[in-house]
Amino acid sequence: MNEPTGADPRRLMATGPMRRQQVLAIAVCVALNALDGFDVLSISFASPGIASEWGIDRRALGFVLSFELMGMAAGSILLGQLADRIGRRATVLACLCLMIGGMGATAFVHSIAALAATRVTTGLGIGGMLAVTNALVAEYANDRWRSAAVTIMAAGYPMGAIAGGSIASALLATGTWRDVFLLGCGMTLVLLPLVALLLPEPVSAVLLRRDEGTLDRLNASLRRLGHTPANALPPATHRPRKTTLADLFAPDLRHVTIMLTTAYFMHILTFYFILKWVPKVVADMGYTASSAGGVLVWANVGGLLGGLAFAGLSLILPLRRLIIGFMLASLATVTWFGQPHEGLRALSWAAAIGGFCTNAGVVGIYALVASSFPTATRAGGTGFVIGVGRGGAALGPVIGGYLFAAGFALPVVAALMASGALIAAIALGFGPRPAPILKGEPALSLIHI
């Protein structure tokens, strides 16, 4: 069916049917997030081998597990802002290059200082990638499917950990921890040409920067996304200018920015405690590194199912209440993971159930973030929330390491770390509600906020 060429292309993207090219672009974003999922957790799979080879204790290992999370915080904020200025697609390609260099170099380090440098570099790329892909999916999808598309994209994170982690566990059984990072570097190289070929700049992002070539760029994006080219540019809905962090604290966004950042910070603290410490905890129980990696894979299987379950439920239930429900379930299940369990099967079940609830809460926040910022600040706003929130991700393994080093047993440490999800639920429950329709642009909101 032909589209009216005089209509606002942003409105057509928001209200028209999903085209095959849009679905394909979203699928590439899911693959990018899957890559992030493996790259972030590669250090967790490798941690028993690193601790054994270098003779480091749990307190030091907590910092090792957090190096790339520190880089992710900076990458989400800085590169998320950059994407709003130079474009989503260019930023994604730059992030992939950072990840290739960081993952490849990590396979050849021989000191904690060198490991810190390579993991921070990898984290910069991962953090920027996560901020941009969240915005990309929100802008590729129409109104009907935006909530589900963003949560499916976020579910790609555990997909990567499952697929890459399964291969990594096999590599650990016959090789060394360095092979895990070579695997990550290779997978990143494979995605680089796919992004160049299949990810156009989103229509709404093209229209942010207007000059004499804007119409040509707009029509190139429309064609690559399966839509009819436009005859002319739609009227500008705002005065073009460079966005800054200060825009996120303007009167209409300030309270939402603070609420989302607080909720993400506290919930991600709980999420990364269980994901980062599972292999080491299991290895310290006397199991092999490959068996410990297998338990982490099951935690991500649970995370994948939780993300997909959230995507389906978000189509019929109010988003905010659904997120709060999964956060409260995270409090219970992470606490339960810390209780004594007999055998690998029981440990795997506990990790999977904890992963199910915690990851569902994470993808829910991503969906809420994607609907809460206008196009001009979407990547920057997402980057800020995720970047500052990644402080919680970095603190999770470190605090866990200090609690273990202080002599606290796993049941106590797990209960304390699970309380982050409770605080996040309180922040969402008593925080402001994002405006259902974003001012000055076609609606990009979720129906069930």
TORNU-86534 format. One line per field, with one value per residue (C-alpha): x, y, z. Coordinates in steps of 0.2 Angstrom, whole numbers, plus 5000, padded with zeros to 4 digits. Layout:
REM residues N
u	X,...
v	Y,...
w	Z,...
This chain:
REM residues 449
u	5000,5007,5009,5004,5020,5015,5012,5025,5037,5038,5020,5020,5033,5024,5007,5010,5013,5030,5039,5051,5066,5061,5060,5077,5085,5078,5084,5102,5100,5095,5111,5121,5113,5117,5135,5135,5128,5142,5156,5150,5150,5165,5175,5163,5167,5185,5186,5190,5205,5211,5210,5219,5233,5236,5233,5220,5208,5189,5191,5203,5192,5177,5186,5192,5174,5169,5182,5172,5156,5165,5169,5151,5145,5157,5152,5134,5134,5147,5143,5125,5126,5137,5124,5112,5124,5133,5120,5115,5123,5140,5141,5136,5151,5163,5157,5160,5178,5181,5174,5185,5201,5197,5191,5206,5219,5212,5217,5235,5236,5247,5243,5228,5233,5233,5217,5209,5214,5207,5191,5187,5190,5178,5166,5166,5160,5147,5140,5138,5131,5118,5112,5111,5103,5089,5085,5087,5074,5062,5064,5063,5047,5029,5018,5010,5026,5038,5036,5038,5052,5062,5060,5065,5080,5084,5081,5095,5107,5105,5104,5122,5127,5119,5126,5143,5143,5140,5154,5165,5162,5167,5183,5187,5186,5200,5209,5212,5202,5211,5201,5185,5190,5196,5179,5171,5183,5178,5160,5161,5171,5157,5144,5153,5149,5131,5128,5136,5124,5108,5106,5101,5099,5082,5070,5067,5085,5089,5076,5086,5100,5093,5103,5102,5106,5093,5079,5091,5097,5078,5073,5088,5083,5064,5069,5080,5066,5054,5044,5040,5052,5045,5043,5048,5054,5040,5039,5052,5045,5059,5073,5089,5102,5115,5108,5117,5115,5107,5092,5088,5086,5074,5058,5048,5061,5070,5060,5058,5077,5080,5067,5073,5091,5088,5078,5090,5105,5098,5090,5106,5116,5106,5106,5125,5128,5121,5128,5145,5148,5139,5155,5166,5154,5151,5169,5173,5161,5173,5166,5176,5177,5167,5153,5153,5151,5137,5127,5130,5123,5107,5106,5105,5093,5081,5085,5081,5064,5061,5064,5053,5039,5040,5038,5022,5015,5019,5006,4992,4997,5002,5021,5026,5016,5023,5041,5038,5031,5046,5058,5049,5051,5069,5071,5064,5073,5090,5089,5084,5099,5110,5102,5111,5107,5112,5121,5123,5105,5098,5111,5106,5088,5091,5102,5089,5074,5085,5090,5072,5065,5080,5082,5063,5065,5080,5071,5056,5066,5073,5056,5051,5066,5064,5046,5051,5063,5059,5069,5082,5087,5083,5100,5107,5094,5095,5114,5113,5101,5111,5128,5124,5115,5130,5137,5126,5132,5150,5146,5137,5153,5164,5152,5149,5168,5170,5156,5163,5181,5173,5167,5149,5142,5133,5115,5118,5127,5114,5100,5109,5112,5094,5088,5093,5078,5067,5073,5071,5053,5050,5058,5046,5031,5032,5040,5032,5024,5032,5020,5010,5013,5030,5029,5033,5034,5023,5019,5032,5025,5020,5001,5002,5013
v	5000,5017,5030,5049,5057,5074,5066,5069,5053,5053,5050,5037,5028,5029,5024,5014,4995,4987,4984,4970,4981,4989,4972,4967,4983,4979,4961,4968,4979,4963,4955,4970,4969,4950,4954,4967,4953,4941,4955,4961,4943,4937,4943,4933,4917,4920,4926,4909,4907,4924,4922,4906,4912,4928,4923,4937,4937,4940,4959,4962,4951,4962,4976,4966,4961,4980,4987,4986,4992,5008,5011,5007,5021,5034,5027,5027,5046,5052,5042,5043,5062,5060,5050,5064,5076,5065,5052,5035,5024,5032,5031,5012,5009,5018,5008,4992,4997,5001,4984,4975,4983,4981,4962,4958,4966,4958,4941,4946,4956,4950,4962,4969,4987,4981,4972,4987,4997,4985,4981,5000,5002,4988,4995,5012,5004,4993,5007,5018,5004,5000,5019,5020,5003,5007,5023,5015,5002,5015,5025,5010,5003,5009,5014,4997,4987,4999,4992,4974,4979,4988,4974,4960,4971,4970,4952,4950,4953,4936,4928,4933,4927,4910,4907,4915,4908,4890,4891,4899,4885,4873,4883,4884,4865,4863,4880,4895,4911,4921,4911,4919,4936,4930,4923,4940,4949,4938,4939,4958,4958,4948,4961,4976,4974,4970,4986,4996,4987,4985,5000,5016,5032,5033,5045,5055,5057,5063,5077,5083,5091,5100,5107,5107,5088,5083,5078,5066,5058,5057,5048,5036,5031,5029,5018,5007,5005,5000,5017,5029,5044,5061,5076,5088,5090,5091,5107,5108,5105,5113,5125,5114,5115,5105,5096,5095,5086,5101,5098,5082,5093,5105,5107,5095,5081,5084,5073,5059,5059,5057,5044,5033,5035,5030,5015,5009,5012,5001,4987,4985,4983,4968,4962,4962,4955,4938,4939,4943,4933,4916,4908,4912,4907,4891,4888,4891,4877,4865,4864,4866,4883,4876,4869,4886,4894,4883,4889,4907,4901,4895,4912,4920,4907,4913,4931,4928,4920,4934,4947,4938,4936,4954,4959,4949,4955,4973,4972,4969,4976,4993,4995,5003,4991,4976,4983,4985,4967,4960,4970,4964,4946,4950,4954,4937,4926,4934,4931,4913,4911,4914,4900,4883,4872,4854,4851,4859,4857,4866,4880,4881,4882,4896,4906,4904,4910,4925,4929,4928,4941,4953,4954,4956,4972,4978,4977,4985,5000,5001,5001,5015,5025,5024,5032,5045,5057,5066,5062,5076,5070,5051,5044,5056,5053,5035,5036,5047,5035,5020,5028,5034,5019,5008,5015,5002,4989,4993,4994,4977,4966,4977,4978,4959,4957,4967,4958,4942,4948,4954,4936,4937,4921,4920,4920,4937,4944,4939,4946,4963,4964,4960,4975,4986,4979,4984,5002,5003,4997,5011,5024,5019,5017,5035,5044,5055,5047,5052,5062,5050,5060,5069,5087,5093,5077,5062,5051,5039,5034,5017,5014,5005,5017
w	5000,4995,5008,5006,5002,5010,5027,5041,5040,5058,5060,5046,5056,5072,5066,5050,5049,5053,5037,5035,5034,5051,5059,5051,5059,5076,5074,5071,5087,5097,5090,5096,5113,5113,5110,5124,5135,5132,5132,5149,5156,5148,5163,5174,5165,5165,5183,5191,5179,5182,5201,5200,5188,5197,5215,5219,5233,5233,5237,5223,5211,5215,5207,5192,5189,5189,5177,5162,5171,5176,5157,5153,5164,5156,5138,5141,5146,5134,5119,5122,5121,5106,5097,5098,5090,5076,5073,5080,5066,5067,5086,5085,5072,5084,5099,5089,5085,5104,5109,5096,5102,5120,5119,5108,5119,5135,5129,5130,5147,5161,5175,5184,5178,5160,5162,5170,5154,5142,5151,5153,5134,5131,5143,5135,5119,5127,5137,5122,5112,5125,5126,5107,5103,5115,5106,5089,5093,5100,5084,5072,5079,5077,5092,5093,5094,5103,5121,5115,5103,5116,5129,5116,5112,5130,5131,5118,5132,5140,5123,5120,5137,5134,5117,5120,5138,5132,5119,5133,5145,5132,5129,5147,5148,5135,5135,5146,5151,5137,5124,5131,5125,5108,5106,5110,5098,5084,5087,5087,5070,5062,5067,5061,5042,5047,5055,5041,5029,5038,5051,5043,5053,5061,5052,5068,5071,5053,5056,5071,5060,5045,5031,5012,5012,5025,5012,5003,5020,5025,5009,5010,5028,5022,5008,5018,5031,5017,5016,5002,5000,5005,4993,5006,5024,5037,5047,5061,5078,5088,5085,5080,5093,5102,5117,5134,5150,5157,5146,5156,5171,5163,5173,5162,5163,5180,5191,5178,5175,5194,5197,5182,5187,5205,5201,5188,5199,5214,5203,5193,5209,5213,5195,5193,5210,5205,5187,5192,5207,5202,5194,5208,5221,5213,5209,5228,5232,5224,5206,5190,5181,5166,5178,5187,5170,5166,5181,5175,5158,5167,5176,5159,5152,5166,5161,5143,5148,5160,5147,5134,5147,5151,5133,5132,5148,5144,5129,5141,5159,5165,5163,5179,5190,5180,5183,5202,5203,5195,5207,5222,5215,5213,5231,5236,5223,5225,5243,5240,5228,5243,5254,5254,5239,5236,5220,5203,5197,5213,5211,5192,5196,5209,5198,5183,5194,5201,5183,5177,5189,5189,5170,5168,5179,5169,5152,5160,5165,5147,5140,5152,5148,5129,5131,5144,5133,5117,5101,5104,5120,5119,5117,5129,5142,5140,5141,5157,5166,5161,5163,5181,5185,5180,5196,5204,5192,5196,5215,5215,5213,5223,5238,5237,5237,5253,5262,5258,5263,5279,5283,5279,5273,5256,5263,5272,5257,5245,5256,5258,5239,5235,5245,5230,5220,5235,5235,5216,5217,5230,5219,5204,5216,5223,5208,5195,5179,5162,5151,5140,5124,5121,5118,5100,5091,5086,5101,5106,5122,5128,5130,5147,5158
